[in-house]
Amino acid sequence: MDTTALLTDRYELTMLQAALADGTAHRDSVFELFSRRLVGGRRFGVVAGTGRLLDALERFHFDDATLSWLRDAEVVDGPTLDWLADYRFSGSIWGYREGEVYLPQSPVLVVESSFAEGVLLETVFLSILNHDSAIASAAARMISAARGRPCIEMGSRRTHDEAAVAAARAAVLTGFASTSNLEAGRRHAVPTTGTSAHAFTLLHDTERDAFRAQVDSLGVGTTLLVDTYDIREAIEVAVEVAGPDLGAVRIDSGDLVSLAHQVRAQLDGLGATGTRIIVTSDLDEHTIAALAAAPVDGYGVGTSLVTGSGVPTSGFVYKLVARSDDDGTMVPVAKKSSDKVSVGGRKYALRRRTEGVAVAEVIGVGTPPSDDGDDRELLVELVRDGERVHAPTNEQILAHHRAALAELPAEAGQLSPGGPVIETVLQ
C-alpha cells in the first residue's frame, strides 16, 4: 500500500471540507489520544504500535489515484481536493514510548497542528494503537504469568492477515521470544520459529517415519510433536530416533499439567534430561499461571494473544482538547455531555515514584506538573515540524518496557480483575 490516507472515516473529510469553507481549518489545535478507563479489569495497559503509527504517518498523503477516487465518489468538493493534493503533516507529535505502561487519562499521544492536519489522522492512529496496545497489554500479562519461561507467538491463523503481523510485532516487543509469522520477521525484524504440525505426522506411514524425516532434515535439536496418537509411545520413539539430545517435545492437547509431569518423568527415565517440554493448546495468562508448578519449559500462545485475551481493543479515543481563538490565544475545549466527559487543555505527564516505585500517574493540564526529584517524564518527542525524530530499535523498546514494568508495585502482576495499579492525579 503506497498511501495510508484512506484508512480513515469519511466524517473526517466532511469536517475538513466544512472547516476549510468557514476558515477554521487552519486554527492551531491540540488533539490527544487517551483511554478514559482501563478495559477488562486490567491493572495497567502497555503502549504498542507507535513505530507502525509513525510509519503510517510518513505514507499519509493523497496521490493522484486516491484523489481521483474521492472525486469520482463525490466524497468532498473541489477546493477540498485541491487542499488534500498538497497535504503533508507539518505539525509535532509527542507520545508515550512504545512499551510504556499507561493508565486512565494517560496522554498516550499529543498531536499539535492545524485542525485540518490533525483531524485527518484520528482513525488511522486509533486503529493502530487500539489494536497493538491491546495485544501488548495481554502479552505483558502472559509474560508475567510465565515467570521467565519463554513464550512463542503463534496466532496468525486466528486473526486477519495484517492483524497477525502487527500482533506478532507487539508480542515480541513486549517480551515474547519469537513468532511463527514470517512476514512479521521480514517486516519488523523479529525472531521466527516453527517446526511441524500434526499433518506432517499423518502424512507418513508411521510416527517413527515422521520423526526420522524431521530429525534428518532439521537435526536432533528440533521439536517433535508427540500427541498425534499416544503420547507415551511417541516419547519413546522420539528418543529412540533423536537420541537423548532431542531438543524438545511439544504437547498440544489434554490435561497439560498432568501430562507435563508424565512426560518429564519419562524423558528423564530415557536419559533425555535436557529435552525441553513446550505446551500449546488455547493458552492464555490464566492457563499459563496454572502451569507454573509443572515442568514446562515454554509456551506457544495463539488465539488468546491475537484477540487481546478477550479484550481486543484498548478503548483509546482521539479528542480535540485545545484550539486557538480568533486572536491566536490557545483555549481548552472538551466534551461535557453524557459519561464521555474529557478534560480540556494540553496534557503533560510524569510517573511519580517513591524510592523507585511508581505511586501515581501525574497529569499536568495546561502546564507540566512539578517533579519532586524522583519522577520520570513520560512524553517524548516523536515528530517535529512534520519530521520523524523517534526511531528506537526493537531492543530499546523491549528494554524500556521491562524497566517500566519493574517500577510498578508488586500487585501489578495480579491477574484477577481490579482497578488501576496506581492512581491518576490531574493537576
Secondary structure, 3 states (H helix, E strand, C coil): CCCCCCCCCHHHHHHHHHHHHHCCCCCEEEEEEEECCCHHHCCCEECCCHHHHHHHHHCCCCCHHHHHHHHHCCCCCHHHHHHHHCCCCCCEEEEECCCCEECCCCCCEEEEEEHHHHHCCHHHHHHHHHHHHHHHHHHHHHHHHHCCCCEEECCHHHCCHHHHHHHHHHHHCCCCCEECCHHHHHHHCCCECCCCCHHHHHHCCCHHHHHHHHHHHHCCCCEEECCCCCHHHHHHHHHHHHCCCCCEEEECCCCHHHHHHHHHHHHHHCCCCCCEEEECCCCCHHHHHHCCCCCCCEEEECHHHHCHHHCCCCCEEEEEEEEECCCCCEEECCCCCCCCCCCCCCEEEEEEEECCEEEEEEEEECCCCCCCCCCEECEEEEEECCEECCCCCHHHHHHHHHHHHHCCCHHHHCCCCCCCCCEEEEC
